[in-house]
C-alpha cells in the first residue's frame, strides 16, 4: 500500500490527478484534471462530476480588481438523487 500512496502523491505533484474531497476518512482523487466542480453525497459518499465552467461573481470581481485567477476548486455537498 505504501507504493500506491507514494505513486498517488507523485501523480498529484505532477498534475496527473487532483484531490477532490475526504469521504469517510478516505482521500478521494480524480483523474479528470480539466476544470470542473464536484458534488459529494453525504449519505452514500459517491462523488459526481459537475460541469461548472462559467465564472462566478467572485471570480469576476477578483479579475476586475486585477487578480489573476489561475485555478479554482468547487465542491458541493448534499444528498444525491439515488439517496433521496
C-alpha positions as a printed Julia matrix, in Angstrom:
84×3 Matrix{Float64}:
   0.0    0.0     0.0
   2.92   2.33    0.63
   3.84   2.19   -3.05
   0.27   3.05   -4.04
   0.19   6.11   -1.75
   3.63   7.27   -2.93
   2.51   6.99   -6.56
  -0.72   8.88   -5.86
   1.3   11.61   -4.13
   3.63  11.78   -7.13
   0.69  11.91   -9.54
  -0.81  14.83   -7.57
   2.52  16.69   -7.7
   2.71  16.12  -11.47
  -0.9   17.21  -12.02
  -1.99  13.82  -13.34
  -4.69  13.55  -10.65
  -6.37  16.1    -8.37
  -7.63  15.94   -4.8
 -11.44  16.16   -4.62
 -12.57  15.55   -1.03
 -12.2   13.37    2.02
 -15.14  10.97    2.42
 -15.4    8.73    5.49
 -11.75   9.45    6.29
 -10.53   8.46    2.82
  -8.99  10.91    0.38
 -10.74  10.88   -2.98
  -8.86  11.84   -6.11
  -9.92  12.45   -9.7
  -8.06  11.55  -12.87
 -10.07  14.17  -14.73
  -7.97  17.3   -14.35
  -9.85  19.75  -16.59
 -11.74  22.49  -14.73
 -14.99  21.17  -13.23
 -16.78  21.06   -9.89
 -17.86  18.08   -7.79
 -20.9   17.01   -5.79
 -20.32  14.73   -2.78
 -23.31  12.8    -1.45
 -23.38  12.96    2.35
 -25.24   9.62    2.55
 -23.59   7.23    0.1
 -20.28   9.08   -0.37
 -20.45   8.97   -4.15
 -18.77  11.84   -5.99
 -20.27  13.27   -9.16
 -18.58  15.49  -11.74
 -20.4   18.81  -12.24
 -19.87  20.97  -15.31
 -19.15  24.42  -13.92
 -17.22  26.47  -16.46
 -18.9   29.87  -16.1
 -17.04  32.41  -13.94
 -18.71  33.17  -10.62
 -19.45  36.67   -9.37
 -16.47  36.33   -7.03
 -14.13  35.44   -9.91
 -15.44  38.33  -11.98
 -14.86  40.71   -9.05
 -11.34  39.39   -8.48
 -10.44  39.78  -12.14
 -11.94  43.28  -12.11
  -9.69  44.12   -9.15
  -6.62  42.99  -11.08
  -6.21  39.48   -9.7
  -5.22  36.59  -11.98
  -7.32  33.53  -11.1
  -5.25  30.5   -12.1
  -7.46  27.75  -10.7
 -10.49  27.11   -8.53
 -11.92  24.2    -6.6
 -15.67  23.93   -6.06
 -17.25  21.05   -4.15
 -20.95  20.85   -3.35
 -22.21  18.63   -0.5
 -25.72  17.26   -0.12
 -27.86  14.2    -0.89
 -27.82  12.68   -4.38
 -30.91  11.71   -6.34
 -30.32   7.99   -5.61
 -30.31   8.57   -1.82
 -33.36  10.84   -1.57
